[in-house]
Amino acid sequence: MIAALLFLAFAFFAVAQAGTVRNGGQTAADAAALGAAEDDRQQFFDGFLDALDTKDGWQDWLDAVAPLTGDGCGAAARFADRNRSDLLSCDLVTRDGDDGYRVRIETRFDTGNTVVPGTDNRTAKATATAVIRPRCEADDTGGSDDTDDPGDAAEEIELSCDGEELTIDPEDEGEGLKPSDLFSVVLVE
C-alpha cells in the first residue's frame, strides 16, 4: 500500500514537473515574440522622432509602415536565451493588418528523471506571436490652426491616441514621449 502511494506521489510530481517545463517554455516564447516586436517598436519610435526634424515622412513612422533595418529576430533570440531556451524559428507575420513576429522556441531545461516511463528529460517547445499596433492617428487639420505667421518654424502635430489627444511640438523633438505612447505591442497567439 505504501509503495503504491509513493508511486502515485512521484507520478503526480512528474506531471507537475512537466507542467512547469511547459509553462516555462510558453513564457520564453512569449518573451521572445514580445522582445522582437518591441525592437521594431523602438525603431518606429526613433524614426518618428527623426522625421519630426524635417516634418517629412513622420506619418509613415506613426502608421508603422516605414521600412525597418533592425534585427527583431536577434532580439527574440536574446530573450529566449535569457529564459534558458533556444530560438528555433522567427518569422515576420501580419495579423489583422498589424506586423509582428511569430517565434518558436525549445527549452534547455527539462523534466529530469521521473518514475513515469517515457517522460524522462523532456524539453518543451512553444510558439508565440506578437504584433505592433499603432495607437495614434493624425488630426485631419495636419497641425495647429495658426497659419497667420509664416515665420513659425514648425506647426504642432495633433494626434488622437486611443481616444486621448496628444500634441507634439516638433521643436521639442518629442521630449517626454515614450514608444508606448505611440505604439502598443501585444501577444495575439
Beta strands, then each sheet from edge to edge (+ up, - down):
strand 1: 85-95
strand 2: 98-107
strand 3: 125-134
strand 4: 136-138
strand 5: 157-161
strand 6: 164-168
strand 7: 183-187
sheet 1: 1+ 2- 3+ 7-
sheet 2: 4+ 5- 6+
end
